[in-house]
Amino acid sequence: MLCADFLRLLLPIVGLLALPAVAQTGEQVDHGRVTRDGKEWNYTIRRLPPASFPVLPPAIRQELERRQCLIPQTYQAKAPENVVAGEFREKGVKSWAVLCSSGGMSTLLVFGSDSLGQPEELKTRNDAETTVPQVISPGLGFAWGIETVHPKRIRSFALNKDHYDHDGVEDAILTHGSSIHYYQLGKWTLLEGED
């Protein structure tokens, strides 16, 4: 009788320990289907909560949570990605760029040095449409990624090299070319990146 009572108490605890990692970390993995060129494809999109990025300033993390953002991860991700810091608006002033996925759409947000202010929205894409065939696994995987691109690299392929003194936000679909969002003269411009 004592053993049965003990097992009855232990089973809920064991059940909690057996929950998948997704539930314990707040990670979300979505599966769906999309039609491309008349063919049906399965896709997988993995997203992480803002709390997975401890480097984010608390005010930015809170704004992302308020917007119900999850951070989409490319199918090649080996560590949390799509949250980057840089001097995106001016030299010497740190800012942040984040891909925010909410309601099946991802938006490239840039938070200026005033992290309490509203971020700028540079581009929005449908998550399912931002998938490509995975190299190792069958089906499609999320492929939109962002990176900090430093002025030296921008100058290596830009036409007017003198105008680039701070970072840009590189925006790429894996296996495709990239573009660079660069802030100058009070607005965001789009530069062609490297292939």
SVG drawing of the C-alpha trace seen along z (x, -y; Angstrom):
<svg xmlns="http://www.w3.org/2000/svg" viewBox="-2 -63 40 65">
<polyline fill="none" stroke="black" stroke-width="0.4" points="0.0,0.0 2.8,-2.4 4.6,-1.6 1.5,-2.3 1.0,-5.7 4.6,-6.6 4.3,-5.7 1.1,-7.8 3.0,-10.8 6.1,-10.1 4.3,-9.8 3.4,-13.5 7.0,-14.5 8.4,-12.0 5.8,-13.3 7.1,-16.8 10.7,-15.6 9.7,-13.8 8.2,-16.9 10.0,-17.7 12.7,-20.4 10.3,-22.6 8.0,-23.0 10.8,-23.6 12.7,-26.3 9.7,-28.1 11.1,-27.0 8.3,-26.6 8.6,-24.3 6.0,-24.6 5.3,-22.2 3.2,-22.9 2.8,-22.6 3.3,-25.1 2.9,-24.8 5.9,-25.8 5.9,-25.5 2.8,-23.2 4.5,-20.8 3.5,-20.4 6.4,-20.7 6.5,-20.1 8.3,-22.8 9.7,-23.3 10.2,-26.6 11.9,-26.7 11.5,-29.9 13.0,-30.9 11.6,-33.3 13.3,-36.6 14.5,-35.2 16.8,-32.9 18.9,-36.0 20.4,-37.2 22.5,-39.8 19.4,-41.8 18.8,-44.8 15.8,-44.2 13.7,-47.1 14.1,-45.5 13.3,-42.0 10.2,-43.4 9.1,-45.2 9.6,-41.9 7.5,-40.0 4.8,-42.7 4.7,-42.3 4.5,-38.5 7.7,-38.0 9.5,-34.8 12.9,-34.8 12.9,-32.5 16.0,-30.3 17.4,-29.2 17.5,-25.5 21.4,-25.7 21.4,-27.4 23.8,-25.8 23.3,-28.5 20.6,-31.2 20.6,-33.6 18.8,-36.5 19.5,-38.9 22.5,-41.1 24.1,-44.3 26.0,-46.9 26.4,-50.6 23.5,-50.6 22.5,-54.3 25.7,-56.0 29.3,-55.3 29.9,-54.8 26.3,-54.2 25.1,-50.6 21.8,-49.4 20.1,-46.1 18.5,-44.3 16.0,-41.4 13.8,-39.2 10.4,-39.2 8.1,-36.4 4.4,-36.8 1.3,-35.4 3.2,-33.7 5.0,-36.8 8.6,-37.9 9.6,-41.6 13.1,-43.0 13.2,-45.4 16.0,-47.8 16.1,-49.3 18.1,-52.5 20.2,-53.7 16.9,-54.8 15.9,-51.2 12.6,-52.3 11.4,-53.9 9.6,-52.0 11.8,-50.0 11.9,-50.8 10.4,-48.1 12.6,-47.6 11.1,-44.5 8.3,-42.0 8.0,-38.5 5.7,-35.5 7.5,-32.8 6.2,-29.9 7.3,-31.7 10.8,-32.3 11.6,-28.6 14.0,-26.7 15.0,-23.1 17.2,-21.9 20.6,-20.6 20.5,-17.5 16.9,-16.9 13.9,-16.5 11.5,-19.3 11.9,-23.0 13.5,-25.0 13.3,-28.6 16.1,-30.5 16.0,-34.2 18.9,-35.4 20.4,-38.7 24.0,-39.6 26.0,-42.7 28.1,-43.9 31.0,-46.1 32.0,-49.2 35.2,-47.7 33.3,-44.8 30.7,-47.2 33.5,-49.3 35.0,-46.2 32.1,-45.9 30.4,-49.3 30.8,-51.8 31.2,-55.0 33.5,-53.7 33.9,-57.0 30.4,-57.1 30.4,-54.0 31.7,-54.6 29.3,-52.5 27.6,-49.1 24.8,-47.9 22.3,-45.0 22.8,-42.2 19.6,-40.5 19.9,-37.2 18.0,-34.1 20.3,-31.1 21.5,-29.9 20.5,-33.3 22.1,-36.7 21.9,-39.3 21.1,-42.9 22.3,-45.4 20.2,-48.0 22.3,-51.0 21.3,-54.2 22.5,-57.4 21.2,-61.0 18.3,-60.3 16.9,-57.3 17.5,-53.6 18.9,-52.7 19.3,-49.3 22.6,-48.2 23.2,-45.1 25.1,-42.6 27.5,-39.8 26.1,-36.7"/>
</svg>
